[in-house]
Amino acid sequence: MKTYILPVFCCFYIVIVGSTTHHKGPETCEDYEKLGMKHFRCTTHEKGVPHCINPKFECDSIVDCQDGSDEDHCQQQHAEYCDTGFEGKILHGKPMEKFQCDDGMCIEDCRRCNDKADCVDHSDESGCSKEMKRQRTKCQHEIKHDPNEL
């Protein structure tokens, strides 16, 4: 524990600073329920435990549930994202290209052929040759959510 003396206006105050703890977000459906927080329940369980995510991650064109259930019912939102979600996005100094999954969802083209299914229907990984994988443009960052983000 540290003690600091800080001048404030004309007086001195003593401020005691203890160890900080970081709030960790809910990890299970039970955690969300105990905290009284809204959540989206994935269709299948992960390791035998029901899996839930923050509801703002539902229908955002990023698969968060292992089974894709947070994206598999979002045709309208995906169509809107395909139309306007790439406007103004730049990758390596050029406008970012999109890839439209067979089910209508769009992802950043740089996420195609990266050995990770980003489309609910896995169409971003089909038809990928070794040459395509070797030449694919790398995304500037890996696109996934922090599960502790509230």
C-alpha positions as CSV (number, residue, x, y, z in Angstrom):
1,M,0.0,0.0,0.0
2,K,1.3,3.5,-0.9
3,T,0.6,6.8,0.7
4,Y,0.6,10.0,-1.4
5,I,0.3,13.6,-0.2
6,L,-1.4,15.7,-2.8
7,P,-1.8,19.4,-2.7
8,V,-5.4,20.5,-3.3
9,F,-6.2,24.2,-3.3
10,C,-4.8,25.5,0.0
11,C,-4.7,22.2,2.0
12,F,-2.9,18.9,1.9
13,Y,-4.8,15.6,1.8
14,I,-3.5,12.2,2.4
15,V,-4.6,9.6,-0.1
16,I,-4.0,5.9,0.6
17,V,-3.8,3.8,-2.5
18,G,-4.2,0.0,-2.1
19,S,-3.9,-2.8,-4.5
20,T,-6.2,-2.6,-7.5
21,T,-8.4,-5.4,-8.6
22,H,-9.7,-5.7,-12.1
23,H,-13.3,-6.6,-12.6
24,K,-13.7,-9.8,-14.5
25,G,-16.8,-10.1,-16.6
26,P,-19.2,-13.0,-16.4
27,E,-17.9,-16.2,-17.8
28,T,-20.9,-18.5,-17.7
29,C,-24.7,-18.2,-18.1
30,E,-24.9,-18.7,-14.3
31,D,-22.6,-15.7,-13.8
32,Y,-24.8,-13.5,-16.0
33,E,-27.9,-14.6,-14.2
34,K,-26.4,-14.1,-10.7
35,L,-25.5,-10.5,-11.7
36,G,-28.9,-9.9,-13.2
37,M,-27.3,-9.1,-16.6
38,K,-28.9,-9.6,-20.0
39,H,-27.2,-12.3,-22.1
40,F,-27.5,-14.4,-25.2
41,R,-27.5,-18.2,-24.6
42,C,-25.6,-20.2,-27.2
43,T,-27.5,-23.2,-28.5
44,T,-24.9,-25.8,-27.5
45,H,-22.8,-26.1,-24.4
46,E,-19.1,-25.8,-24.2
47,K,-17.4,-28.5,-22.0
48,G,-20.8,-29.4,-20.6
49,V,-21.5,-25.9,-19.3
50,P,-24.1,-23.6,-21.0
51,H,-22.3,-20.8,-22.7
52,C,-23.6,-17.2,-22.8
53,I,-22.3,-14.0,-24.4
54,N,-22.9,-10.3,-24.0
55,P,-26.1,-9.6,-26.1
56,K,-24.3,-6.8,-28.0
57,F,-22.2,-9.6,-29.7
58,E,-25.3,-11.2,-31.2
59,C,-25.7,-10.6,-35.0
60,D,-22.5,-8.5,-35.3
61,S,-20.9,-10.7,-38.0
62,I,-18.3,-12.2,-35.6
63,V,-19.0,-15.7,-34.5
64,D,-18.7,-15.9,-30.6
65,C,-20.6,-19.1,-29.9
66,Q,-18.8,-22.3,-30.8
67,D,-21.8,-23.5,-32.7
68,G,-22.4,-20.1,-34.5
69,S,-25.8,-19.7,-32.9
70,D,-25.2,-16.0,-32.2
71,E,-25.0,-15.4,-36.0
72,D,-27.1,-18.1,-37.6
73,H,-30.5,-16.2,-37.4
74,C,-29.3,-12.7,-38.4
75,Q,-29.9,-12.4,-42.2
76,Q,-31.3,-8.8,-42.0
77,Q,-28.4,-7.5,-39.8
78,H,-25.8,-9.4,-42.0
79,A,-27.4,-7.9,-45.2
80,E,-27.1,-4.4,-43.7
81,Y,-23.5,-5.0,-42.7
82,C,-22.7,-6.2,-46.2
83,D,-24.2,-3.1,-47.7
84,T,-22.7,-0.5,-45.3
85,G,-20.3,-2.1,-42.8
86,F,-17.2,-1.7,-44.9
87,E,-17.6,1.9,-45.8
88,G,-14.5,3.8,-44.8
89,K,-12.5,0.8,-43.6
90,I,-8.9,0.8,-44.8
91,L,-6.4,-2.1,-44.8
92,H,-2.8,-1.5,-45.8
93,G,-3.7,1.9,-47.4
94,K,-6.5,0.5,-49.6
95,P,-10.3,0.2,-49.1
96,M,-11.0,-3.1,-47.2
97,E,-12.5,-5.8,-49.4
98,K,-15.3,-8.0,-48.2
99,F,-16.1,-11.7,-48.6
100,Q,-19.7,-12.8,-48.7
101,C,-20.3,-16.1,-47.1
102,D,-22.7,-18.6,-48.8
103,D,-25.3,-17.8,-46.1
104,G,-25.2,-14.1,-46.8
105,M,-23.0,-13.0,-43.9
106,C,-20.1,-10.8,-44.9
107,I,-16.6,-10.8,-43.3
108,E,-13.4,-8.9,-44.0
109,D,-11.7,-10.6,-47.0
110,C,-8.5,-10.8,-45.0
111,R,-10.3,-13.3,-42.7
112,R,-10.8,-15.7,-45.6
113,C,-8.6,-18.8,-45.9
114,N,-7.0,-18.3,-42.5
115,D,-7.7,-21.9,-41.2
116,K,-10.4,-20.5,-38.9
117,A,-14.1,-20.6,-39.8
118,D,-15.3,-17.0,-39.6
119,C,-18.5,-17.6,-41.6
120,V,-21.2,-19.6,-39.7
121,D,-21.4,-21.9,-42.7
122,H,-17.6,-22.2,-42.9
123,S,-17.7,-21.1,-46.6
124,D,-14.7,-18.8,-46.0
125,E,-12.5,-21.8,-45.7
126,S,-13.7,-23.8,-48.6
127,G,-11.9,-23.8,-51.9
128,C,-8.7,-22.3,-50.4
129,S,-5.6,-23.5,-52.2
130,K,-2.1,-23.4,-50.6
131,E,-1.3,-20.5,-52.9
132,M,-4.3,-18.6,-51.7
133,K,-3.4,-19.1,-48.1
134,R,0.2,-18.1,-48.8
135,Q,-0.8,-14.9,-50.6
136,R,-3.7,-13.8,-48.5
137,T,-3.5,-10.3,-47.0
138,K,-3.1,-10.4,-43.2
139,C,-5.7,-8.5,-41.2
140,Q,-4.2,-5.8,-39.0
141,H,-5.7,-7.3,-36.0
142,E,-7.4,-10.6,-35.1
143,I,-11.1,-9.9,-35.0
144,K,-12.7,-11.4,-31.9
145,H,-14.3,-10.1,-28.8
146,D,-12.9,-9.9,-25.3
147,P,-15.3,-12.2,-23.5
148,N,-15.0,-10.0,-20.4
149,E,-16.1,-6.9,-22.3
150,L,-19.3,-5.6,-20.7
